[in-house]
């Protein structure tokens, strides 16, 4: 079975998507609302913004486009160590601890 992880965009929950996924045997797994820390593309976009936008000025749009392209194309070499940390699944979850604390009380 294929599991497709999606955010909670309304168009991803429409009946057409649900029907096609079911017909193809695809499980749809939705991320919780307001949880960009779980969405790896959000982390990558934050990194690209930091590298290409913060305190940078591009007099021409072509320079801006080239900076974005270079950042993404060289991410696996030039920024490998930083991205391996940023794009890992290591994050702290409080749900499990809170649940067990509530049960113990």
Backbone as CSV, one residue per row, in Angstrom:
resi,resn,N_x,N_y,N_z,CA_x,CA_y,CA_z,C_x,C_y,C_z
1,UNK,0.834,-1.179,0.000,0.000,0.000,0.000,0.880,1.245,0.000
2,UNK,0.443,2.241,-0.680,1.118,3.537,-0.723,0.415,4.467,0.251
3,UNK,1.215,5.163,1.071,0.662,6.175,1.974,1.174,7.522,1.512
4,UNK,0.257,8.427,1.281,0.583,9.774,0.835,0.314,10.740,1.986
5,UNK,1.346,11.462,2.412,1.218,12.407,3.524,0.883,13.779,2.950
6,UNK,-0.203,14.373,3.465,-0.703,15.642,2.952,-0.933,16.617,4.096
7,UNK,-0.912,17.906,3.766,-1.331,18.880,4.769,-2.858,18.967,4.710
8,UNK,-3.430,19.888,5.390,-4.882,19.948,5.489,-5.544,20.915,4.513
9,UNK,-4.948,21.103,3.358,-5.560,21.973,2.352,-6.916,21.395,1.951
10,UNK,-7.900,22.249,1.829,-9.272,21.818,1.542,-9.350,20.999,0.256
11,UNK,-8.619,21.416,-0.777,-8.701,20.710,-2.060,-8.128,19.299,-1.983
12,UNK,-7.336,18.990,-0.952,-6.808,17.637,-0.806,-7.791,16.710,-0.096
13,UNK,-8.862,17.282,0.416,-9.876,16.476,1.103,-11.186,16.409,0.323
14,UNK,-11.180,16.887,-0.907,-12.413,16.877,-1.692,-12.768,15.441,-2.084
15,UNK,-14.014,15.247,-2.419,-14.524,13.912,-2.737,-13.788,13.270,-3.918
16,UNK,-13.421,14.072,-4.911,-12.709,13.546,-6.076,-11.366,12.932,-5.672
17,UNK,-10.621,13.625,-4.835,-9.322,13.116,-4.369,-9.523,11.838,-3.563
18,UNK,-10.479,11.848,-2.657,-10.743,10.678,-1.824,-11.137,9.468,-2.676
19,UNK,-11.963,9.687,-3.684,-12.390,8.589,-4.550,-11.230,8.026,-5.362
20,UNK,-10.410,8.903,-5.942,-9.267,8.431,-6.737,-8.251,7.697,-5.873
21,UNK,-7.995,8.210,-4.685,-7.051,7.543,-3.785,-7.563,6.146,-3.418
22,UNK,-8.837,6.041,-3.100,-9.419,4.746,-2.755,-9.343,3.781,-3.931
23,UNK,-9.646,4.274,-5.125,-9.614,3.427,-6.323,-8.209,2.919,-6.623
24,UNK,-7.210,3.719,-6.289,-5.818,3.333,-6.555,-5.157,2.635,-5.372
25,UNK,-5.888,2.481,-4.279,-5.330,1.818,-3.099,-4.321,2.679,-2.359
26,UNK,-4.515,3.979,-2.406,-3.598,4.910,-1.746,-4.222,5.376,-0.436
27,UNK,-3.454,5.241,0.635,-3.904,5.740,1.938,-3.507,7.205,2.047
28,UNK,-4.435,8.047,2.432,-4.165,9.467,2.622,-3.981,9.734,4.106
29,UNK,-2.826,10.244,4.467,-2.512,10.553,5.861,-2.345,12.058,5.974
30,UNK,-3.225,12.685,6.725,-3.212,14.143,6.842,-2.437,14.578,8.071
31,UNK,-1.562,15.563,7.885,-0.849,16.143,9.008,-1.831,16.930,9.870
32,UNK,-1.537,17.047,11.161,-2.416,17.863,12.013,-2.409,19.321,11.553
33,UNK,-3.495,20.010,11.814,-3.584,21.429,11.464,-2.520,22.225,12.205
34,UNK,-2.046,23.266,11.575,-1.074,24.198,12.168,0.162,23.477,12.693
35,UNK,0.734,22.614,11.874,1.937,21.886,12.282,2.986,21.909,11.172
36,UNK,3.465,23.089,10.784,4.467,23.141,9.724,5.770,22.442,10.106
37,UNK,6.023,22.259,11.402,7.235,21.563,11.830,7.225,20.093,11.393
38,UNK,6.068,19.548,11.087,5.983,18.173,10.606,6.100,18.070,9.089
39,UNK,5.983,19.173,8.401,5.995,19.195,6.948,7.407,19.560,6.475
40,UNK,8.118,18.579,5.920,9.521,18.796,5.551,9.698,19.890,4.509
41,UNK,8.751,20.049,3.607,8.901,21.094,2.590,8.862,22.472,3.225
42,UNK,8.127,22.626,4.324,8.107,23.910,5.032,9.477,24.204,5.630
43,UNK,10.135,23.179,6.133,11.483,23.362,6.688,12.469,23.744,5.583
44,UNK,12.360,23.056,4.445,13.249,23.376,3.326,13.004,24.802,2.842
45,UNK,11.754,25.209,2.734,11.438,26.564,2.281,11.995,27.595,3.265
46,UNK,11.908,27.331,4.564,12.476,28.237,5.560,13.991,28.373,5.351
47,UNK,14.660,27.259,5.069,16.099,27.287,4.813,16.413,28.107,3.563
48,UNK,15.687,27.880,2.488,15.924,28.606,1.230,15.689,30.103,1.426
49,UNK,14.637,30.457,2.151,14.391,31.878,2.439,15.554,32.486,3.209
50,UNK,16.052,31.749,4.196,17.181,32.254,4.989,18.421,32.464,4.111
51,UNK,18.677,31.525,3.239,19.865,31.599,2.384,19.738,32.657,1.289
52,UNK,18.554,32.816,0.741,18.392,33.648,-0.457,17.703,34.984,-0.235
53,UNK,17.012,35.149,0.880,16.229,36.362,1.054,16.703,37.253,2.195
54,UNK,17.072,36.665,3.316,17.406,37.467,4.488,18.625,38.342,4.228
55,UNK,18.456,39.627,4.389,19.541,40.608,4.240,20.204,40.540,2.872
56,UNK,19.440,40.201,1.851,19.978,40.131,0.489,19.166,41.060,-0.408
57,UNK,19.857,41.659,-1.333,19.188,42.512,-2.311,19.590,42.045,-3.696
58,UNK,18.634,41.876,-4.559,18.877,41.484,-5.945,18.352,42.607,-6.832
59,UNK,19.238,43.326,-7.493,18.783,44.440,-8.332,17.923,43.987,-9.513
60,UNK,18.100,42.742,-9.948,17.316,42.214,-11.066,16.679,40.890,-10.657
61,UNK,15.489,40.645,-11.174,14.749,39.431,-10.849,15.511,38.182,-11.278
62,UNK,16.242,38.262,-12.371,17.020,37.107,-12.834,18.051,36.672,-11.792
63,UNK,18.646,37.636,-11.098,19.600,37.303,-10.040,18.935,36.577,-8.887
64,UNK,17.737,37.006,-8.541,16.967,36.347,-7.492,16.629,34.910,-7.894
65,UNK,16.137,34.720,-9.123,15.808,33.372,-9.608,17.035,32.473,-9.611
66,UNK,18.171,33.042,-10.029,19.399,32.248,-10.076,19.857,31.852,-8.670
67,UNK,19.710,32.755,-7.701,20.078,32.442,-6.317,19.217,31.297,-5.779
68,UNK,17.916,31.336,-6.064,17.030,30.245,-5.639,17.433,28.924,-6.292
69,UNK,17.662,28.959,-7.590,18.039,27.743,-8.321,19.353,27.177,-7.793
70,UNK,20.335,28.035,-7.578,21.636,27.582,-7.067,21.504,26.967,-5.677
71,UNK,20.721,27.614,-4.822,20.523,27.116,-3.461,19.923,25.714,-3.483
72,UNK,18.900,25.531,-4.283,18.225,24.228,-4.333,19.103,23.187,-5.014
73,UNK,19.773,23.557,-6.117,20.612,22.602,-6.840,21.834,22.177,-6.039
74,UNK,22.352,23.052,-5.197,23.555,22.736,-4.423,23.252,22.307,-2.992
75,UNK,21.983,22.160,-2.667,21.596,21.835,-1.294,22.211,20.521,-0.824
76,UNK,22.266,19.532,-1.685,22.762,18.217,-1.270,24.286,18.159,-1.133
77,UNK,24.982,19.194,-1.575,26.443,19.203,-1.438,26.896,20.340,-0.517
78,UNK,26.622,21.552,-0.915,27.093,22.727,-0.179,26.456,22.843,1.210
79,UNK,25.198,22.490,1.334,24.460,22.661,2.588,24.058,21.319,3.205
80,UNK,24.765,20.267,2.835,24.368,18.916,3.236,24.228,18.756,4.747
81,UNK,25.230,19.151,5.517,25.198,18.932,6.965,24.048,19.689,7.627
82,UNK,23.862,20.939,7.240,22.795,21.740,7.826,21.423,21.172,7.480
83,UNK,21.256,20.735,6.240,19.958,20.202,5.829,19.669,18.833,6.432
84,UNK,20.701,18.035,6.649,20.465,16.737,7.286,19.899,16.921,8.686
85,UNK,20.354,17.934,9.380,19.822,18.227,10.708,18.420,18.828,10.599
86,UNK,18.259,19.785,9.713,16.990,20.485,9.571,15.870,19.579,9.069
87,UNK,16.187,18.669,8.169,15.166,17.836,7.536,15.031,16.457,8.167
88,UNK,15.565,16.294,9.357,15.425,15.004,10.040,14.052,14.923,10.677
89,UNK,13.686,13.737,11.086,12.406,13.549,11.765,12.566,13.661,13.272
90,UNK,13.712,14.155,13.744,13.941,14.305,15.174,13.260,15.567,15.673
91,UNK,12.173,15.412,16.359,11.479,16.526,16.981,10.828,16.003,18.246
92,UNK,10.544,16.889,19.143,9.976,16.500,20.428,8.465,16.588,20.368
93,UNK,7.821,15.559,20.852,6.377,15.523,20.881,5.912,15.474,22.331
94,UNK,4.986,16.332,22.679,4.487,16.375,24.038,3.205,15.571,24.217
95,UNK,2.573,15.211,23.125,1.294,14.509,23.192,1.413,13.235,24.031
96,UNK,2.421,12.432,23.770,2.603,11.152,24.459,2.801,11.379,25.959
97,UNK,3.657,12.306,26.325,3.941,12.572,27.734,2.713,13.128,28.453
98,UNK,2.025,14.051,27.833,0.843,14.645,28.458,-0.223,13.574,28.659
99,UNK,-0.427,12.729,27.682,-1.424,11.673,27.776,-1.129,10.760,28.955
100,UNK,0.136,10.336,29.087,0.489,9.430,30.183,0.443,10.140,31.521
101,UNK,0.764,11.420,31.547,0.663,12.183,32.788,-0.793,12.271,33.233
102,UNK,-1.681,12.529,32.285,-3.105,12.639,32.609,-3.638,11.299,33.107
103,UNK,-3.201,10.206,32.479,-3.648,8.890,32.909,-3.167,8.571,34.328
104,UNK,-1.961,9.018,34.667,-1.387,8.710,35.968,-2.052,9.493,37.100
105,UNK,-2.612,10.642,36.776,-3.200,11.494,37.810,-4.524,10.997,38.276
